[in-house]
Amino acid sequence: MNTTRHSPKREAILQCLRSTTCHPSAEWVYAQLKPRIPDLSLATVYRNLARFRAEGAVQVIGCVDGEDRYDGNTAPHGHFVCRSCGAVIDLPPIPVELPDMSEVGEPDSCGVVFYGRCNGCLAEKKTS
């Protein structure tokens, strides 16, 4: 029987992810928690993020500026990634009609990510 041991660090990492909409990197989570949990290591954060992902408790949005970005909101929704500032912004659920994929396999999920420049970066460009 595979049981998960109660861990205050694990709970703090998950709570940190679920309490923000900034879609943080592992390094961001580590920086937020390190002052409260002095013996926390970056390896512990990465290990728990991998575990949460495997369990379906978090999702990985993708790599932004060389770092995987995580989302504690696992409800269906899309994302917009700003190519200028790296912001990852939640979008409402986007209906997607899956084509027949019987030739390649059986999909069990689909994620929609748009890339471009966010309104903040567009406004900044107009004023400069």
Legacy VTK file of the C-alpha trace (Angstrom):
# vtk DataFile Version 3.0
C-alpha trace
ASCII
DATASET POLYDATA
POINTS 128 float
0.000 0.000 0.000
1.409 3.382 -1.059
0.601 5.976 1.595
1.552 9.619 1.625
3.207 10.715 4.817
1.917 13.928 6.392
4.462 16.649 5.748
4.192 20.296 6.782
6.630 21.229 3.999
4.554 19.432 1.377
1.390 21.138 2.618
3.096 24.552 2.630
4.305 24.085 -0.959
0.842 23.106 -2.175
-0.816 25.945 -0.241
1.691 28.418 -1.696
0.776 27.297 -5.224
-2.944 27.390 -4.573
-2.841 30.834 -2.946
-1.442 32.666 -5.975
-2.470 33.235 -9.565
1.021 34.223 -10.750
1.790 30.687 -11.986
5.117 30.529 -10.159
8.319 28.676 -10.841
9.828 26.284 -8.299
12.373 28.974 -7.434
9.583 31.472 -6.667
7.831 28.976 -4.377
11.147 28.302 -2.629
11.823 32.040 -2.145
8.341 32.571 -0.680
8.603 29.704 1.808
12.289 29.790 2.807
11.871 32.619 5.383
9.118 30.623 7.160
10.740 27.205 6.710
14.514 27.716 7.101
15.416 24.058 6.485
13.475 23.911 3.193
15.635 23.021 0.198
15.031 23.774 -3.461
15.307 20.028 -4.126
12.383 19.439 -1.735
10.292 21.972 -3.656
11.114 20.334 -7.012
10.478 16.830 -5.651
7.081 17.807 -4.250
6.060 19.697 -7.385
6.825 16.570 -9.424
4.763 14.509 -7.001
1.835 16.958 -7.111
1.957 16.913 -10.894
1.899 13.102 -10.986
-1.038 13.103 -8.551
-2.919 15.719 -10.596
-2.862 18.265 -7.756
-1.079 20.880 -9.908
-0.432 21.377 -13.580
2.598 22.608 -15.473
1.796 25.441 -17.852
5.074 25.118 -19.709
8.510 26.617 -19.780
8.615 30.426 -19.563
11.998 32.150 -19.600
13.728 28.819 -18.992
11.642 27.791 -15.959
8.644 25.488 -15.673
5.633 27.422 -14.389
3.041 25.744 -12.179
-0.675 26.243 -11.586
-2.469 25.113 -8.442
-5.815 25.560 -10.198
-6.516 22.252 -11.935
-10.018 23.185 -13.134
-10.216 23.410 -16.944
-9.061 26.819 -18.182
-6.652 28.331 -20.689
-3.600 30.534 -20.302
-2.013 33.537 -21.991
1.784 33.828 -21.770
3.350 37.239 -22.398
6.489 36.925 -24.497
7.749 40.275 -23.185
7.413 40.114 -19.399
6.761 36.383 -18.863
3.386 36.890 -17.164
1.073 33.871 -17.246
-2.577 34.918 -17.137
-5.590 32.664 -16.552
-8.290 32.582 -19.219
-11.795 31.176 -18.920
-12.342 27.614 -20.152
-11.919 27.378 -23.919
-14.042 24.740 -25.651
-11.913 22.460 -27.805
-13.269 19.832 -30.148
-10.787 16.983 -30.295
-10.281 15.363 -33.682
-10.233 11.588 -34.099
-6.854 10.498 -32.762
-7.358 6.745 -32.874
-4.329 6.481 -35.197
-1.997 7.854 -32.515
-3.668 7.177 -29.178
-6.396 8.203 -26.775
-6.027 11.708 -25.306
-7.190 12.298 -21.755
-6.678 16.057 -21.542
-5.994 19.147 -23.604
-4.425 22.454 -22.605
-4.753 25.735 -24.486
-1.970 28.310 -24.196
-1.871 31.551 -26.179
1.364 33.518 -26.584
1.727 37.224 -27.278
2.132 40.530 -25.458
-0.003 41.341 -22.434
-1.942 44.610 -22.109
0.607 45.961 -19.629
3.478 45.484 -22.068
1.412 46.861 -24.963
0.577 49.987 -22.938
4.219 50.391 -21.915
5.314 50.237 -25.561
2.789 52.947 -26.519
4.090 55.346 -23.847
7.772 54.852 -24.652
LINES 1 129
128 0 1 2 3 4 5 6 7 8 9 10 11 12 13 14 15 16 17 18 19 20 21 22 23 24 25 26 27 28 29 30 31 32 33 34 35 36 37 38 39 40 41 42 43 44 45 46 47 48 49 50 51 52 53 54 55 56 57 58 59 60 61 62 63 64 65 66 67 68 69 70 71 72 73 74 75 76 77 78 79 80 81 82 83 84 85 86 87 88 89 90 91 92 93 94 95 96 97 98 99 100 101 102 103 104 105 106 107 108 109 110 111 112 113 114 115 116 117 118 119 120 121 122 123 124 125 126 127
